[in-house]
């Protein structure tokens, strides 16, 4: 995930191996080599080699970022139902009203989701407009506080077009979880007018969005940094267990490493359940509901 690219760094210690400086940034303040379960950079270098050290260690961090998403989804799905069905709306209902636009007029269509809980994100596509309107920019604000997209356009020449209004045709919007649209002409809200523009809008849910939005909170960012550090170090220890390039001067014995691998998994799973999930604000999220799963009881003849 792009938002976790620099969540932890490899090290802040001196190391002259190639590309180490490329991976020093840590947005959470945590570093791979500073875990109680890790080794110092010289020991990692002795096992991996200086030339490949940076890319190998950062590979552990990338794997950890992917595993965080997977482990979070597993933990959440134990007592919650994840909403995999998006809201889909076709926005823009043609009217009989003509609307006159002048060259240089600036229009903004603000599409706003009422589903702003953790994990929900808004997307627009298939925009259809008069060829006399030129889109300059589509600005997207997507987080837990404000989930909206502004479609911005400028009228290239005087034109009269059939107006369109904020209407939904062939949509499956759920009650209290829909999409609102407001049109602005030269900064003035024209709530019923969309200036002939039509498009499709969707509200979807993703675990990636849950994680990336949560990073706005510095406390959550720190917790995620701790978890990613533990998963990454565990990936590194598993690498050592597969490697023949070690000796008693570089790493500890195999039995200790196996114990550390098990301990790290228990720790980061506990951190996810007891620290991260309560901080994500999922109770009122559109993306989750109370689990309706029932344990299946099957007969056994044996």
N, C-alpha and C positions, 0 to 999 in steps of 0.2 A: 504494500500500500504506500502510495506516494507520501501521505501525511505522516507516516512513521519512518521515513527515510533517515532522519537524523534524530530519532527519539533517544538513542543512546550512542555514545562514541566508542571507538575501540580502546583508546587510552589517552591520558593527558601526560604520560611519562615520556621521557626522551626515547626516541627510536629512529634510527636512520635508515630503516628499510624502505623500499620504494612504496609510494602511495599511502603511507600511514597518515600523513597530514590531510589527505583527502577525506578521511573518515574520523577525524577528531571531534567534530561538532557533536554536542549532546544537548538536545533541547530539554531533557529532563534532569540533567546534572549527573546522570549515572553512566558508568563506563564498564565495558566488558571485562577488563582485567582487574577491576577493583572488587569483584564479588569474592566473598569468603571461600567460594568453591573453585575459583579460577586460579590460574598461575600467573606469574609475572611475565612481561613481554619477552624477556630473555629465554625463559623456559619454553614458551610457545614458539619462539624463533628456532630453538634447538630441534624441536620436533618437526615443524612445518618447513623451515627454511626461510631465509630472509626475503628472497625474491617473491615468493607466493604468500607471504605472511598477511599482508593487508587484505588481499582479495579473499583469502580463506576465512579469516576472522570476520570480515564483513559479510561473507556468505552465511555464517552462523546467525548473524543478526537478521539478515533477510529471511532466513528460514523461521526465525523466531517471530517475526512480524506476521508471517502467514499462519503460523501455529496459534498465535494469540487469537486471531479471527476464528479459527476452527474451534479452539477450546472454549471461547466465549459462547459460540453458538450452541455447543453441546451442553454447557452449563445452563444457558437460558432456556433451552427446549425441554428441560426436565420438568419445569412447572409452569411454562408459558407456551401459548400457541403463537408462532410467528406468522404474521399476515403476509402471505406470498401473492395475494391477488391485488393488483393495482387498481386504483380508481382511474377510470378513463373517461374523459369528456371531450366532445367536439365543441369548440367555442366559436360562436359567431353565427347569429341567425339573421338572414337577410330580411330587410324591411322594404316597404314601398317608398320610404322617405329618401329623397335625394339629399346629399350633403355636398356642399361646395368647399373645396380646399384651395388655398392660394399657395403660389410658389413661395417656398421658404417656411411654410407652417411646420412646426415641430409637433410630432405626435408621440405619445408614450402609451403603451398598453401594459398595465401592471397586472400580472397574473399572480395571485396569492393563494397559497394552500392554507386551509384551516387545520390541517393535520401537521402540527409542528413538533410533535413528540420526537423523542430520540429515534433515529433511524429513518424517519420519513424524509423523502426528498422529491422535489418537483422537477418535471421535465416537460419541455414543449417541443413540438416538431410539426412538420408539414404546414408551414406558414404560407398562406395564400393572400396576396395583396395586389392592389392596382399597380401596374407597371410605372405609374407616376409617383409612387412612393418608394424612396430608397432607404433601406435600413442602414443606419450608421453603426449601431451597437446593440448587442443583447447583453444586458447586465444581470448577473445572477447573484442573489444573496441567499445562501443556503446554510442555515444553522438552526440551533434550537430556538433562538429568539425571533428570527425573521426568515421565513421561507417563501421567497417571492422571486419572480423574474420580470424585468422590465424589457419590453420590446420597443426599441427607439427607432424612429424614422423621420425623414425630412421629405416634404413634398417638392418634387423637382419642377413642376409647372402647374399652373391653374388647372383644376380638374373638377368635374362634377361626377360623383359616383353614387351607386346605391349603398346606403349605409348598412351596417350590420350592428346588432346589439348583443349584449351579454346574454346569450342563450345557450342552452345545452340540447343538442339533438343526439340521439343514439348514445346515451351515456349510462353508466352504471354507478353513479355517485351514491355513496352511502350517506345516511342521515348524519348531519353534524360533522362530516369529514370531507366536505366538498371543496370546490375551487371557486374563488371569487375573482372577478375581472373588472377593472376600472380603466376607462379611456381618458387621456388628458390631451387637450389641444392648447398648445402654447402655454403650458403650465396650469391650465384651468381644467378641473375635473369635469368630464362629460360622461357621467356614470353609465348612461344607456347607449353611448355611441362607441363603436369600435372601428369607425372609418372604413368600413368595407372589408376589414381584415378577418380572416378565419384561420383557425389552427387547432391542433389537438394538444391537449394537456393531460399529463399523467401524474399521479402520486404513487411512488413506489417505496419499498422498504429495503434496506440492506444493512448487513452487519458492519460493512466497511464504513457506512455513513454514521452508524452509532459510535464507532471508535473515533473517527475523524472529528465529528462534532464535539465529542466529549473532551478533546484536547484543548478546547478553549478555556477549560477550567484548569488552573495551574496545579491544584491538588490531584485531579484525575491524571494529568500529564505525569506527575511524579509517580503515582501508583502504576501507570502503564509502563513507565521507564523501569521500575523495579521488576515487574513481571517479564518484560522483554529481556532484561539482563539475565534473569534466571533461566528462561527458556534458551537463550543464546549460549550461555555457559554450558547448559546441559547438552546442547548440540555439539559443542566443542569437546566435552568429555566423551561423548559417544564416538566422536572422530578419533580420539586418542585410543579408545578401546579397540578400534579397528586397525590402528597403525602399529607397525612393527618398528618404527623409527623412534624408539624411546629407550631410556635406561634409568637406573636408579638415581642418577644425578639430575635428571630433568623433570620427571614426573613421579608421582607416588604409585604404589602397587595397584594391581588390577582390582583387588577386592575393595579397596577404598574407593576407587573410581566408580564401581558398580553401586556402592552404597550412596555415593553422592548423586548419581543419576536418579536413583529412586527418591532420595530426599528432596532434590530440586523439583521433581514433578509434583510431589505432595505439597510443597510450599507454594508453587505458583498456582496450582489449582485452588488451594485455600485462599490465596490472595484474590483470585478472580471471584470466588463465591462470596467471601466475607468483606472484601474491600471494594473491588471494582464495580460489581453489579449494583450494590446499593447506591453508588455514586452516580449512576448513569441516568437516573430520572425516568425509569421505564413505566412507572405505574399509570401514567396518563397518556402513554404513547399510543398513537394509532396503530403502530406496528406490532403491538403485543396485546394479548388477551389472556385471561385465566385459562389454563389448560383444560380441555374437555376430554383428554385422553383417559381411557379406562384400561386398567390392566386386564389383558385377556387371560381367561382361565381355560385351559385346554385339558381334555381328558387324556390320561396316559394308560395304556394297557400293560405297561411294564413296571 
